[in-house]
């Protein structure tokens, strides 16, 4: 993906179902946030989902035909928007930039994912889902499975992955991707 000047860097956390992607991503978000990095996230689903509670006002607005249903409070904004097509990772990176994030971390983009950090557990049979050239890093309990030249991290080493992400995409100064 070419880096648009109005987009943030993207790192995709990928792996098979049950590998621990969400757990690791939570730790990585926390680690980067503690360092002053403004993190945006995007979770990919292959099926329809509902983020609103049936019966609540915003759900009722959407059911009545609103193409964008927003809920605003003093400390957060939720937006549910009907789309003519699925947004690409590049489009999401622009949205993250507009939200003044420093980086976009995605989860579940097995096909589109860029700068992949794959979570791989030894007790699960199978092969890595990423091609070696797509891997930024491998997070695993079986380091010998890593392709040559790919950095390897332990399943609990969110700090090490944060170091790699920060040095590769954010430089030494957190919060500096918007021209500060």
N, CA, C and O atoms as a DFTB+ gen file, in Angstrom:
720 C
 N C O
     1  1       0.847      -1.171       0.000
     2  2       0.000       0.000       0.000
     3  2       0.885       1.223       0.000
     4  3       1.768       1.342       0.849
     5  1       0.672       2.133      -0.927
     6  2       1.429       3.374      -0.908
     7  2       0.894       4.244       0.220
     8  3      -0.303       4.248       0.507
     9  1       1.793       4.975       0.847
    10  2       1.397       5.769       1.997
    11  2       0.888       7.137       1.556
    12  3       1.670       7.978       1.112
    13  1      -0.400       7.358       1.676
    14  2      -1.042       8.640       1.389
    15  2      -0.607       9.629       2.459
    16  3      -0.497       9.263       3.630
    17  1      -0.357      10.885       2.073
    18  2       0.060      11.887       3.051
    19  2      -1.058      12.209       4.033
    20  3      -0.806      12.800       5.083
    21  1      -2.272      11.831       3.710
    22  2      -3.407      12.044       4.598
    23  2      -3.881      10.713       5.180
    24  3      -5.078      10.497       5.371
    25  1      -2.939       9.840       5.455
    26  2      -3.241       8.538       6.043
    27  2      -2.171       8.215       7.070
    28  3      -1.060       8.742       7.015
    29  1      -2.513       7.356       7.991
    30  2      -1.556       6.922       9.008
    31  2      -0.967       5.575       8.607
    32  3      -1.549       4.867       7.785
    33  1       0.184       5.214       9.178
    34  2       0.732       3.879       8.927
    35  2      -0.235       2.815       9.446
    36  3      -0.999       3.049      10.382
    37  1      -0.181       1.648       8.818
    38  2      -1.068       0.546       9.173
    39  2      -0.245      -0.679       9.532
    40  3       0.704      -1.023       8.828
    41  1      -0.606      -1.338      10.627
    42  2      -0.034      -2.622      11.006
    43  2      -1.212      -3.565      11.237
    44  3      -2.139      -3.242      11.980
    45  1      -1.170      -4.732      10.596
    46  2      -2.266      -5.694      10.665
    47  2      -1.882      -6.877      11.543
    48  3      -0.872      -7.541      11.309
    49  1      -2.696      -7.126      12.546
    50  2      -2.522      -8.297      13.410
    51  2      -3.370      -9.409      12.802
    52  3      -4.591      -9.282      12.708
    53  1      -2.721     -10.502      12.390
    54  2      -3.417     -11.589      11.720
    55  2      -3.111     -12.910      12.415
    56  3      -2.170     -13.010      13.203
    57  1      -3.911     -13.910      12.112
    58  2      -3.728     -15.247      12.663
    59  2      -5.011     -16.028      12.493
    60  3      -6.028     -15.482      12.066
    61  1      -4.966     -17.296      12.824
    62  2      -6.151     -18.132      12.718
    63  2      -7.082     -17.852      13.886
    64  3      -6.681     -17.243      14.878
    65  1      -8.328     -18.299      13.764
    66  2      -9.307     -18.137      14.839
    67  2      -8.776     -18.799      16.110
    68  3      -8.279     -19.925      16.074
    69  1      -8.885     -18.099      17.215
    70  2      -8.456     -18.648      18.493
    71  2      -6.967     -18.558      18.763
    72  3      -6.492     -19.109      19.757
    73  1      -6.215     -17.878      17.908
    74  2      -4.766     -17.798      18.095
    75  2      -4.364     -16.788      19.168
    76  3      -3.242     -16.837      19.670
    77  1      -5.257     -15.883      19.520
    78  2      -4.932     -14.882      20.529
    79  2      -4.725     -13.493      19.957
    80  3      -4.101     -12.643      20.592
    81  1      -5.247     -13.256      18.750
    82  2      -5.072     -11.950      18.095
    83  2      -5.605     -10.807      18.959
    84  3      -4.905      -9.820      19.188
    85  1      -6.828     -10.941      19.431
    86  2      -7.448      -9.851      20.195
    87  2      -6.708      -9.613      21.499
    88  3      -6.479      -8.464      21.874
    89  1      -6.336     -10.661      22.186
    90  2      -5.605     -10.524      23.445
    91  2      -4.278      -9.812      23.223
    92  3      -3.923      -8.903      23.974
    93  1      -3.544     -10.226      22.190
    94  2      -2.261      -9.577      21.902
    95  2      -2.479      -8.136      21.476
    96  3      -1.737      -7.248      21.896
    97  1      -3.488      -7.893      20.646
    98  2      -3.770      -6.537      20.178
    99  2      -4.109      -5.616      21.343
   100  3      -3.679      -4.463      21.363
   101  1      -4.863      -6.104      22.301
   102  2      -5.180      -5.295      23.495
   103  2      -3.898      -4.871      24.214
   104  3      -3.759      -3.720      24.626
   105  1      -2.971      -5.808      24.360
   106  2      -1.698      -5.501      25.023
   107  2      -0.885      -4.500      24.211
   108  3      -0.280      -3.590      24.778
   109  1      -0.864      -4.659      22.884
   110  2      -0.117      -3.758      22.017
   111  2      -0.717      -2.349      22.050
   112  3       0.019      -1.365      22.118
   113  1      -2.032      -2.249      22.003
   114  2      -2.708      -0.950      22.109
   115  2      -2.328      -0.272      23.417
   116  3      -1.978       0.908      23.436
   117  1      -2.397      -1.022      24.504
   118  2      -2.048      -0.472      25.822
   119  2      -0.613       0.006      25.880
   120  3      -0.335       1.081      26.412
   121  1       0.304      -0.784      25.337
   122  2       1.722      -0.429      25.362
   123  2       1.983       0.832      24.533
   124  3       2.669       1.742      24.997
   125  1       1.450       0.891      23.330
   126  2       1.650       2.072      22.489
   127  2       0.986       3.302      23.112
   128  3       1.555       4.394      23.083
   129  1      -0.198       3.135      23.667
   130  2      -0.903       4.256      24.302
   131  2      -0.120       4.812      25.479
   132  3      -0.046       6.027      25.658
   133  1       0.463       3.934      26.280
   134  2       1.282       4.384      27.421
   135  2       2.477       5.205      26.956
   136  3       2.985       6.041      27.704
   137  1       2.925       4.974      25.734
   138  2       4.058       5.709      25.167
   139  2       3.622       7.026      24.513
   140  3       4.451       7.752      23.964
   141  1       2.336       7.325      24.572
   142  2       1.839       8.566      24.006
   143  2       1.406       8.466      22.552
   144  3       1.124       9.482      21.917
   145  1       1.351       7.247      22.019
   146  2       0.917       7.047      20.642
   147  2      -0.616       7.023      20.610
   148  3      -1.256       6.344      21.412
   149  1      -1.184       7.773      19.671
   150  2      -2.639       7.779      19.488
   151  2      -2.982       6.668      18.503
   152  3      -2.663       6.750      17.317
   153  1      -3.641       5.622      19.018
   154  2      -3.904       4.406      18.259
   155  2      -5.355       4.370      17.780
   156  3      -6.281       4.617      18.553
   157  1      -5.539       4.060      16.502
   158  2      -6.854       3.749      15.954
   159  2      -6.862       2.258      15.645
   160  3      -5.820       1.682      15.332
   161  1      -8.023       1.637      15.731
   162  2      -8.127       0.214      15.425
   163  2      -9.287      -0.048      14.483
   164  3     -10.255       0.711      14.437
   165  1      -9.175      -1.132      13.735
   166  2     -10.257      -1.585      12.861
   167  2     -10.303      -3.107      12.929
   168  3      -9.306      -3.783      12.677
   169  1     -11.452      -3.626      13.265
   170  2     -11.689      -5.074      13.303
   171  2     -12.471      -5.456      12.059
   172  3     -13.486      -4.832      11.748
   173  1     -12.012      -6.470      11.349
   174  2     -12.675      -6.911      10.125
   175  2     -13.535      -8.138      10.403
   176  3     -13.087      -9.102      11.023
   177  1     -14.770      -8.085       9.936
   178  2     -15.682      -9.228       9.997
   179  2     -16.067      -9.594       8.578
   180  3     -16.241      -8.715       7.733
   181  1     -16.198     -10.864       8.311
   182  2     -16.648     -11.306       6.998
   183  2     -18.170     -11.383       6.924
   184  3     -18.734     -11.552       5.843
   185  1     -18.819     -11.262       8.049
   186  2     -20.269     -11.366       8.105
   187  2     -20.851     -10.063       8.647
   188  3     -20.118      -9.204       9.139
   189  1     -22.152      -9.924       8.554
   190  2     -22.815      -8.732       9.069
   191  2     -22.702      -8.715      10.593
   192  3     -22.586      -9.763      11.228
   193  1     -22.738      -7.552      11.150
   194  2     -22.672      -7.406      12.593
   195  2     -23.511      -6.208      12.997
   196  3     -23.877      -5.389      12.153
   197  1     -23.814      -6.101      14.269
   198  2     -24.600      -4.984      14.767
   199  2     -23.874      -4.385      15.962
   200  3     -23.571      -5.086      16.928
   201  1     -23.597      -3.090      15.895
   202  2     -22.910      -2.420      16.999
   203  2     -23.876      -1.675      17.897
   204  3     -23.480      -1.121      18.922
   205  1     -25.125      -1.661      17.519
   206  2     -26.107      -0.934      18.294
   207  2     -27.066      -1.929      18.923
   208  3     -27.223      -3.051      18.441
   209  1     -27.697      -1.511      19.990
   210  2     -28.605      -2.377      20.723
   211  2     -30.019      -2.222      20.161
   212  3     -30.569      -1.121      20.146
   213  1     -30.601      -3.330      19.701
   214  2     -31.973      -3.238      19.191
   215  2     -32.898      -2.568      20.216
   216  3     -32.885      -2.880      21.406
   217  1     -33.687      -1.647      19.702
   218  2     -34.632      -0.931      20.551
   219  2     -34.145       0.427      21.011
   220  3     -34.954       1.289      21.353
   221  1     -32.811       0.638      21.026
   222  2     -32.267       1.937      21.425
   223  2     -32.503       2.953      20.314
   224  3     -32.744       2.577      19.167
   225  1     -32.434       4.238      20.652
   226  2     -32.777       5.289      19.694
   227  2     -31.963       5.238      18.411
   228  3     -32.539       5.322      17.327
   229  1     -30.627       5.103      18.497
   230  2     -29.819       5.101      17.280
   231  2     -30.133       3.889      16.405
   232  3     -30.128       3.997      15.179
   233  1     -30.399       2.763      17.009
   234  2     -30.814       1.570      16.270
   235  2     -32.133       1.844      15.558
   236  3     -32.308       1.481      14.394
   237  1     -33.050       2.481      16.258
   238  2     -34.348       2.807      15.672
   239  2     -34.183       3.785      14.514
   240  3     -34.876       3.667      13.503
   241  1     -33.276       4.748      14.648
   242  2     -33.006       5.690      13.548
   243  2     -32.542       4.925      12.309
   244  3     -33.053       5.142      11.210
   245  1     -31.562       4.020      12.495
   246  2     -31.031       3.249      11.372
   247  2     -32.107       2.359      10.761
   248  3     -32.201       2.240       9.540
   249  1     -32.907       1.743      11.599
   250  2     -33.976       0.882      11.095
   251  2     -35.010       1.673      10.305
   252  3     -35.637       1.143       9.388
   253  1     -35.185       2.933      10.660
   254  2     -36.149       3.786       9.964
   255  2     -35.614       4.278       8.624
   256  3     -36.373       4.813       7.817
   257  1     -34.302       4.104       8.374
   258  2     -33.754       4.471       7.077
   259  2     -32.611       5.460       7.089
   260  3     -32.132       5.839       6.020
   261  1     -32.149       5.897       8.258
   262  2     -31.017       6.813       8.323
   263  2     -29.774       6.126       7.750
   264  3     -29.467       4.993       8.120
   265  1     -29.053       6.813       6.840
   266  2     -27.847       6.202       6.268
   267  2     -26.649       6.360       7.200
   268  3     -25.671       5.623       7.078
   269  1     -26.715       7.309       8.125
   270  2     -25.697       7.475       9.157
   271  2     -26.423       7.718      10.474
   272  3     -27.187       8.674      10.604
   273  1     -26.179       6.843      11.453
   274  2     -26.763       7.017      12.781
   275  2     -25.622       7.321      13.743
   276  3     -24.697       6.523      13.892
   277  1     -25.692       8.480      14.395
   278  2     -24.621       8.909      15.296
   279  2     -25.157       9.059      16.708
   280  3     -26.295       9.476      16.921
   281  1     -24.315       8.711      17.662
   282  2     -24.610       8.932      19.071
   283  2     -23.448       9.753      19.613
   284  3     -22.295       9.328      19.541
   285  1     -23.747      10.918      20.151
   286  2     -22.706      11.826      20.629
   287  2     -22.913      12.121      22.105
   288  3     -24.034      12.331      22.568
   289  1     -21.806      12.131      22.827
   290  2     -21.810      12.519      24.242
   291  2     -20.582      13.389      24.464
   292  3     -19.777      13.556      23.548
   293  1     -20.422      13.944      25.652
   294  2     -19.261      14.806      25.886
   295  2     -17.909      14.140      25.677
   296  3     -16.924      14.832      25.421
   297  1     -17.831      12.795      25.781
   298  2     -16.519      12.160      25.677
   299  2     -16.374      11.107      24.585
   300  3     -15.317      10.485      24.479
   301  1     -17.416      10.886      23.760
   302  2     -17.239       9.943      22.655
   303  2     -18.316      10.135      21.595
   304  3     -19.368      10.728      21.835
   305  1     -18.008       9.609      20.417
   306  2     -18.908       9.655      19.279
   307  2     -18.943       8.272      18.653
   308  3     -17.895       7.689      18.371
   309  1     -20.125       7.749      18.437
   310  2     -20.284       6.481      17.732
   311  2     -21.016       6.758      16.439
   312  3     -21.990       7.510      16.411
   313  1     -20.539       6.141      15.361
   314  2     -21.147       6.335      14.056
   315  2     -21.392       4.962      13.442
   316  3     -20.479       4.142      13.341
   317  1     -22.619       4.725      13.038
   318  2     -22.961       3.530      12.285
   319  2     -23.445       4.029      10.940
   320  3     -24.422       4.773      10.850
   321  1     -22.741       3.605       9.881
   322  2     -23.019       4.104       8.541
   323  2     -23.259       2.939       7.595
   324  3     -22.488       1.979       7.577
   325  1     -24.322       3.022       6.812
   326  2     -24.553       2.019       5.776
   327  2     -23.627       2.339       4.609
   328  3     -23.490       3.498       4.217
   329  1     -22.997       1.312       4.058
   330  2     -21.993       1.514       3.012
   331  2     -22.396       0.834       1.712
   332  3     -23.010      -0.233       1.727
   333  1     -22.046       1.458       0.577
   334  2     -22.299       0.805      -0.707
   335  2     -21.276      -0.288      -1.004
   336  3     -21.533      -1.176      -1.816
   337  1     -20.100      -0.223      -0.338
   338  2     -19.050      -1.231      -0.501
   339  2     -18.177      -1.227       0.757
   340  3     -18.137      -0.248       1.503
   341  1     -17.495      -2.324       0.969
   342  2     -16.597      -2.421       2.120
   343  2     -15.446      -1.433       1.981
   344  3     -14.895      -1.279       0.891
   345  1     -15.079      -0.769       3.058
   346  2     -13.955       0.160       3.052
   347  2     -12.650      -0.621       3.013
   348  3     -12.508      -1.644       3.683
   349  1     -11.698      -0.130       2.225
   350  2     -10.375      -0.747       2.150
   351  2      -9.544      -0.289       3.347
   352  3      -9.903       0.665       4.037
   353  1      -8.439      -0.973       3.580
   354  2      -7.537      -0.557       4.644
   355  2      -7.014       0.850       4.366
   356  3      -6.874       1.648       5.293
   357  1      -6.725       1.162       3.115
   358  2      -6.244       2.503       2.772
   359  2      -7.274       3.568       3.143
   360  3      -6.912       4.625       3.658
   361  1      -8.541       3.302       2.888
   362  2      -9.595       4.254       3.261
   363  2      -9.701       4.394       4.779
   364  3      -9.922       5.492       5.291
   365  1      -9.542       3.288       5.490
   366  2      -9.584       3.335       6.956
   367  2      -8.401       4.130       7.507
   368  3      -8.536       4.811       8.524
   369  1      -7.248       4.051       6.849
   370  2      -6.071       4.800       7.292
   371  2      -6.292       6.298       7.149
   372  3      -5.769       7.077       7.945
   373  1      -7.054       6.709       6.156
   374  2      -7.399       8.126       5.996
   375  2      -8.359       8.552       7.104
   376  3      -8.224       9.644       7.658
   377  1      -9.322       7.700       7.427
   378  2     -10.248       7.995       8.524
   379  2      -9.476       8.128       9.836
   380  3      -9.757       9.024      10.633
   381  1      -8.510       7.245      10.062
   382  2      -7.691       7.311      11.278
   383  2      -6.900       8.613      11.316
   384  3      -6.768       9.223      12.377
   385  1      -6.372       9.045      10.170
   386  2      -5.651      10.317      10.094
   387  2      -6.580      11.464      10.477
   388  3      -6.210      12.336      11.263
   389  1      -7.784      11.456       9.920
   390  2      -8.754      12.505      10.229
   391  2      -9.117      12.536      11.712
   392  3      -9.474      13.584      12.249
   393  1      -9.023      11.382      12.366
   394  2      -9.301      11.297      13.808
   395  2      -8.063      11.635      14.635
   396  3      -8.071      11.495      15.858
   397  1      -7.008      12.079      13.970
   398  2      -5.743      12.474      14.590
   399  2      -5.033      11.323      15.291
   400  3      -4.353      11.520      16.298
   401  1      -5.199      10.119      14.747
   402  2      -4.454       8.968      15.248
   403  2      -3.056       8.987      14.640
   404  3      -2.830       9.604      13.599
   405  1      -2.127       8.311      15.295
   406  2      -0.763       8.185      14.797
   407  2      -0.571       6.911      13.979
   408  3       0.281       6.850      13.093
   409  1      -1.382       5.891      14.291
   410  2      -1.235       4.591      13.631
   411  2      -2.581       3.884      13.652
   412  3      -3.398       4.103      14.546
   413  1      -2.801       3.032      12.655
   414  2      -3.993       2.192      12.593
   415  2      -3.550       0.747      12.761
   416  3      -2.732       0.245      11.990
   417  1      -4.094       0.084      13.768
   418  2      -3.856      -1.343      13.972
   419  2      -5.119      -2.070      13.548
   420  3      -6.208      -1.764      14.033
   421  1      -4.979      -3.038      12.640
   422  2      -6.145      -3.783      12.192
   423  2      -6.076      -5.211      12.714
   424  3      -5.005      -5.738      13.013
   425  1      -7.258      -5.820      12.815
   426  2      -7.351      -7.220      13.219
   427  2      -8.317      -7.926      12.278
   428  3      -9.419      -7.443      12.022
   429  1      -7.894      -9.059      11.776
   430  2      -8.786      -9.898      10.993
   431  2      -8.699      -9.730       9.490
   432  3      -9.457     -10.375       8.766
   433  1      -7.822      -8.906       9.003
   434  2      -7.674      -8.713       7.561
   435  2      -6.682      -9.738       7.017
   436  3      -5.536      -9.400       6.718
   437  1      -7.116     -10.974       6.891
   438  2      -6.226     -12.046       6.443
   439  2      -5.775     -11.870       5.003
   440  3      -4.667     -12.277       4.653
   441  1      -6.606     -11.273       4.164
   442  2      -6.249     -11.112       2.743
   443  2      -5.660      -9.739       2.453
   444  3      -4.686      -9.637       1.707
   445  1      -6.227      -8.685       3.022
   446  2      -5.782      -7.325       2.733
   447  2      -4.653      -6.852       3.631
   448  3      -3.971      -5.888       3.285
   449  1      -4.433      -7.482       4.748
   450  2      -3.517      -6.979       5.760
   451  2      -2.151      -6.587       5.229
   452  3      -1.565      -7.278       4.396
   453  1      -1.660      -5.474       5.725
   454  2      -0.333      -4.984       5.356
   455  2       0.521      -4.907       6.614
   456  3       0.002      -4.795       7.724
   457  1       1.845      -4.968       6.427
   458  2       2.756      -4.924       7.577
   459  2       2.241      -5.869       8.664
   460  3       1.929      -5.451       9.779
   461  1       2.164      -7.133       8.314
   462  2       1.513      -8.133       9.162
   463  2       2.360      -8.565      10.359
   464  3       3.555      -8.838      10.243
   465  1       1.704      -8.615      11.493
   466  2       2.247      -9.262      12.675
   467  2       1.359     -10.478      12.874
   468  3       0.205     -10.356      13.284
   469  1       1.906     -11.657      12.580
   470  2       1.101     -12.866      12.688
   471  2       1.262     -13.497      14.061
   472  3       2.370     -13.642      14.577
   473  1       0.116     -13.870      14.640
   474  2       0.092     -14.588      15.912
   475  2      -0.030     -16.069      15.556
   476  3      -0.983     -16.476      14.891
   477  1       0.941     -16.873      16.002
   478  2       0.980     -18.289      15.637
   479  2       1.299     -19.112      16.868
   480  3       2.327     -18.905      17.513
   481  1       0.414     -20.051      17.197
   482  2       0.598     -20.926      18.358
   483  2       0.978     -22.332      17.914
   484  3       0.391     -22.888      16.986
   485  1       1.970     -22.892      18.592
   486  2       2.488     -24.209      18.236
   487  2       1.493     -25.335      18.375
   488  3       1.553     -26.303      17.617
   489  1       0.566     -25.236      19.335
   490  2      -0.373     -26.338      19.527
   491  2      -1.406     -26.420      18.401
   492  3      -2.128     -27.410      18.283
   493  1      -1.470     -25.385      17.588
   494  2      -2.387     -25.392      16.443
   495  2      -1.622     -25.925      15.235
   496  3      -0.521     -25.467      14.927
   497  1      -2.215     -26.885      14.566
   498  2      -1.560     -27.416      13.374
   499  2      -1.758     -26.459      12.221
   500  3      -2.651     -25.612      12.245
   501  1      -0.927     -26.597      11.222
   502  2      -1.083     -25.778      10.034
   503  2       0.139     -24.932       9.774
   504  3       1.152     -25.008      10.469
   505  1       0.001     -24.129       8.750
   506  2       1.086     -23.265       8.308
   507  2       0.755     -21.822       8.635
   508  3      -0.383     -21.493       8.968
   509  1       1.746     -20.978       8.537
   510  2       1.511     -19.546       8.672
   511  2       0.543     -19.117       7.581
   512  3       0.559     -19.663       6.478
   513  1      -0.297     -18.138       7.888
   514  2      -1.245     -17.669       6.875
   515  2      -0.642     -16.568       6.010
   516  3      -1.188     -16.240       4.957
   517  1       0.470     -15.999       6.440
   518  2       1.104     -14.901       5.706
   519  2       2.307     -15.398       4.912
   520  3       3.029     -16.296       5.344
   521  1       2.504     -14.800       3.757
   522  2       3.720     -15.049       2.994
   523  2       4.875     -14.367       3.723
   524  3       4.677     -13.296       4.297
   525  1       6.065     -14.945       3.720
   526  2       7.197     -14.360       4.443
   527  2       7.440     -12.891       4.102
   528  3       7.780     -12.100       4.982
   529  1       7.268     -12.519       2.829
   530  2       7.522     -11.130       2.435
   531  2       6.479     -10.149       2.983
   532  3       6.707      -8.940       2.966
   533  1       5.341     -10.653       3.465
   534  2       4.299      -9.799       4.035
   535  2       4.454      -9.613       5.546
   536  3       3.783      -8.773       6.146
   537  1       5.343     -10.400       6.153
   538  2       5.464     -10.383       7.613
   539  2       6.387      -9.270       8.109
   540  3       7.538      -9.161       7.686
   541  1       5.860      -8.460       9.002
   542  2       6.662      -7.499       9.751
   543  2       7.303      -8.231      10.925
   544  3       8.451      -7.972      11.285
   545  1       6.532      -9.162      11.522
   546  2       7.028      -9.926      12.663
   547  2       6.144     -11.148      12.874
   548  3       5.012     -11.212      12.393
   549  1       6.690     -12.113      13.605
   550  2       5.943     -13.295      14.011
   551  2       5.927     -13.330      15.535
   552  3       6.974     -13.234      16.175
   553  1       4.737     -13.467      16.112
   554  2       4.566     -13.585      17.558
   555  2       4.153     -15.029      17.802
   556  3       3.087     -15.457      17.359
   557  1       4.998     -15.782      18.510
   558  2       4.794     -17.235      18.568
   559  2       5.458     -17.867      19.782
   560  3       6.298     -17.261      20.448
   561  1       5.056     -19.103      20.047
   562  2       5.723     -19.921      21.054
   563  2       6.611     -20.972      20.384
   564  3       7.188     -21.819      21.067
   565  1       6.724     -20.925      19.057
   566  2       7.600     -21.829      18.307
   567  2       8.454     -20.989      17.353
   568  3       8.177     -20.934      16.154
   569  1       9.486     -20.338      17.881
   570  2      10.282     -19.424      17.066
   571  2      10.939     -20.074      15.861
   572  3      11.238     -19.391      14.881
   573  1      11.170     -21.384      15.914
   574  2      11.791     -22.073      14.790
   575  2      10.890     -22.085      13.553
   576  3      11.362     -22.424      12.467
   577  1       9.615     -21.726      13.680
   578  2       8.692     -21.677      12.537
   579  2       8.820     -20.374      11.742
   580  3       8.244     -20.248      10.662
   581  1       9.565     -19.417      12.268
   582  2       9.679     -18.110      11.609
   583  2      10.489     -18.211      10.332
   584  3      11.537     -18.858      10.307
   585  1      10.011     -17.574       9.266
   586  2      10.812     -17.499       8.045
   587  2      12.100     -16.716       8.308
   588  3      12.138     -15.846       9.178
   589  1      13.129     -17.023       7.568
   590  2      14.414     -16.351       7.737
   591  2      14.263     -14.838       7.576
   592  3      13.607     -14.352       6.654
   593  1      14.887     -14.115       8.497
   594  2      14.895     -12.660       8.435
   595  2      13.690     -11.983       9.061
   596  3      13.660     -10.755       9.138
   597  1      12.688     -12.741       9.513
   598  2      11.493     -12.163      10.129
   599  2      11.710     -12.083      11.641
   600  3      12.001     -13.099      12.271
   601  1      11.573     -10.893      12.233
   602  2      11.718     -10.777      13.686
   603  2      10.686     -11.641      14.412
   604  3       9.526     -11.722      14.007
   605  1      11.134     -12.285      15.496
   606  2      10.276     -13.186      16.266
   607  2      10.127     -12.644      17.679
   608  3      11.095     -12.198      18.295
   609  1       8.897     -12.688      18.180
   610  2       8.595     -12.227      19.537
   611  2       7.782     -13.288      20.251
   612  3       7.026     -14.030      19.624
   613  1       7.939     -13.357      21.562
   614  2       7.161     -14.251      22.401
   615  2       5.715     -13.771      22.440
   616  3       5.441     -12.590      22.228
   617  1       4.800     -14.683      22.708
   618  2       3.374     -14.356      22.759
   619  2       3.042     -13.263      23.779
   620  3       2.014     -12.597      23.653
   621  1       3.890     -13.074      24.778
   622  2       3.631     -12.060      25.797
   623  2       4.415     -10.766      25.568
   624  3       4.334      -9.848      26.384
   625  1       5.168     -10.680      24.478
   626  2       6.073      -9.548      24.285
   627  2       5.468      -8.400      23.464
   628  3       5.969      -8.059      22.393
   629  1       4.401      -7.821      23.977
   630  2       3.792      -6.669      23.303
   631  2       4.747      -5.480      23.314
   632  3       4.733      -4.669      22.387
   633  1       5.565      -5.368      24.339
   634  2       6.523      -4.266      24.427
   635  2       7.549      -4.339      23.298
   636  3       7.892      -3.317      22.704
   637  1       8.034      -5.533      23.004
   638  2       8.993      -5.702      21.915
   639  2       8.382      -5.366      20.564
   640  3       9.026      -4.729      19.731
   641  1       7.144      -5.793      20.343
   642  2       6.462      -5.474      19.094
   643  2       6.203      -3.966      19.023
   644  3       6.325      -3.370      17.953
   645  1       5.849      -3.348      20.149
   646  2       5.643      -1.895      20.187
   647  2       6.941      -1.172      19.824
   648  3       6.913      -0.179      19.097
   649  1       8.079      -1.664      20.325
   650  2       9.375      -1.078      19.960
   651  2       9.576      -1.133      18.447
   652  3       9.970      -0.142      17.831
   653  1       9.302      -2.307      17.845
   654  2       9.466      -2.484      16.404
   655  2       8.538      -1.542      15.631
   656  3       8.974      -0.861      14.703
   657  1       7.278      -1.506      16.008
   658  2       6.292      -0.657      15.334
   659  2       6.685       0.809      15.457
   660  3       6.641       1.558      14.481
   661  1       7.064       1.207      16.653
   662  2       7.416       2.612      16.870
   663  2       8.658       2.993      16.069
   664  3       8.688       4.059      15.453
   665  1       9.670       2.150      16.067
   666  2      10.896       2.496      15.334
   667  2      10.677       2.459      13.820
   668  3      11.241       3.278      13.094
   669  1       9.871       1.525      13.345
   670  2       9.656       1.373      11.910
   671  2       8.710       2.431      11.339
   672  3       8.920       2.911      10.224
   673  1       7.670       2.797      12.095
   674  2       6.617       3.640      11.532
   675  2       6.435       4.999      12.200
   676  3       5.882       5.913      11.589
   677  1       6.887       5.146      13.430
   678  2       6.590       6.368      14.170
   679  2       7.820       7.166      14.566
   680  3       7.696       8.281      15.073
   681  1       8.984       6.620      14.346
   682  2      10.187       7.298      14.782
   683  2      10.319       7.238      16.293
   684  3       9.593       6.499      16.958
   685  1      11.226       8.002      16.822
   686  2      11.454       7.936      18.268
   687  2      10.480       8.806      19.041
   688  3      10.301       8.614      20.243
   689  1       9.849       9.757      18.371
   690  2       8.922      10.659      19.059
   691  2       7.485      10.207      18.841
   692  3       7.008      10.215      17.706
   693  1       6.787       9.814      19.896
   694  2       5.390       9.429      19.794
   695  2       4.565      10.664      19.438
   696  3       4.893      11.784      19.829
   697  1       3.506      10.438      18.701
   698  2       2.591      11.520      18.371
   699  2       3.112      12.469      17.306
   700  3       2.648      13.605      17.213
   701  1       4.079      12.019      16.495
   702  2       4.739      12.952      15.557
   703  2       4.324      12.754      14.103
   704  3       4.967      13.317      13.217
   705  1       3.301      11.996      13.825
   706  2       2.981      11.709      12.426
   707  2       2.132      12.777      11.754
   708  3       1.895      12.690      10.549
   709  1       1.674      13.764      12.476
   710  2       0.870      14.816      11.861
   711  2       1.674      16.089      11.685
   712  3       1.130      17.190      11.759
   713  1       2.976      15.938      11.453
   714  2       3.812      17.085      11.143
   715  2       4.237      17.887      12.343
   716  3       4.621      19.047      12.198
   717  1       4.182      17.308      13.525
   718  2       4.598      18.026      14.741
   719  2       6.105      18.156      14.798
   720  3       6.639      18.730      15.747
